[in-house]
Amino acid sequence: MKTKLIRAAALFLCAAMLFSLAACSSGKTDTAGGKLRVVCTLFVPYDFVREIAGDKVDLTLLLPPGMESHSYDPTPADMKAVGNADLLIRIGENMETWSAKLFDKSTGAKAYLDIASEMGLRLAVHEHEHEHGHEHEHEHEHEAEQGLVDAHIWTDPVYAQGMVKVIADALCRLDGSNAEFYKSNSEKYIEKLKALDSGFRDAVKNGKRDTVVFSGRFAFRNFTERYSLKFVSALDACADNSEPGARTVAKIVDTVRDEKIPVIFYEELTEPRTAEIICGETGCAMRLFHSCHNVSRDEFEAGVGYLSLMNGNLENLREALS
């Protein structure tokens, strides 16, 4: 009897070891005890996960609503959330430059997704420049020659489709029991993004002009390149200051007057003082063009998402190109 018990125990231990090795080699996370824990650095991937996974995951956004996205410094609470995560998601190393310590394997997250890398995109490095000028245009031309793309990839609805796909693929790999749910939702959402892309193409095709003017920081290089739009902007995307100098404002005023520009765009979560000055000088209208870097606390609590923000941009673009 004693020998039989020892053999049975040995067989049980062997089976357990084999099961453990199989689970590790599969790369999947055991979610039987609860939902997949997903942590996102920025609002856009957070919103995409929300659309794809719904209540199937326990979802956390690190960047607090209303906060500047480029200069954020992760808190101890953020580090704890990452340590408990099954999946940590960021846009890319050269977008959330503050995310490097979060993506250190010692933080404890079980899996990491760098969206740009997974899409095969190399993101350009942007310094915290002040004003946008011809010298910066030369820098961007050099980046394009090197095969680099602007880090704000989500502002292009076509890139956004790729982002949704790689996020859905990561969720399916880690949570096979809900894979069909994730796949179905991602496909439906991608169709909405395709419709958004078609809307922008239609607006540009039927517009009377092809130049747009931005009074603040400019995060739409991928967007303007996608739709073959020319642009005038007061500041580069990662500028430390939120207001340009008097000479830059004067040049924009001249452009608006000379080209009879009907609308000037301003950015979210800032006081649009520069736009107000230009509108006061020229009589043009000012409209929000939301970069989706982040949303306000009220917007976050109301469930505002990427699609609704970008559809608002679409309506304002139609007016700007009229």
Number of C-alpha atoms within 10 A of each C-alpha: 6 7 8 9 10 11 12 12 12 12 12 12 12 12 12 12 12 11 11 11 11 12 13 10 8 10 12 18 18 15 15 9 6 10 15 21 20 24 27 24 26 23 23 25 23 22 21 24 23 17 18 24 24 15 10 16 19 16 20 19 19 20 20 17 20 17 15 14 20 16 13 16 13 15 10 9 10 18 17 13 21 26 19 17 23 25 22 23 24 23 25 23 20 18 22 17 16 17 19 11 12 20 20 11 12 9 16 17 23 18 18 19 18 16 23 23 13 15 13 8 17 18 21 19 15 17 11 14 14 19 22 20 14 8 8 13 11 11 12 18 11 12 17 13 10 11 11 16 19 24 25 24 25 24 24 20 24 18 20 20 21 18 23 23 22 18 22 23 16 19 25 18 15 21 21 15 13 15 18 11 16 25 18 13 17 24 16 12 19 19 12 15 22 14 13 18 22 13 16 22 16 14 20 21 13 12 16 12 16 16 17 20 23 25 27 29 25 23 25 24 21 20 20 17 12 17 17 13 14 13 15 18 25 24 25 25 25 20 20 16 15 20 22 20 13 10 9 17 19 14 13 20 20 14 15 23 16 9 10 13 21 19 25 28 24 26 21 19 15 12 13 19 14 21 26 18 15 22 18 12 14 17 16 20 17 21 21 18 21 22 23 20 22 22 24 15 13 11 13 15 10 9 10 14 19 25 18 11 16 22 16 15 19 21 15 18 22 18 15 25 19 15
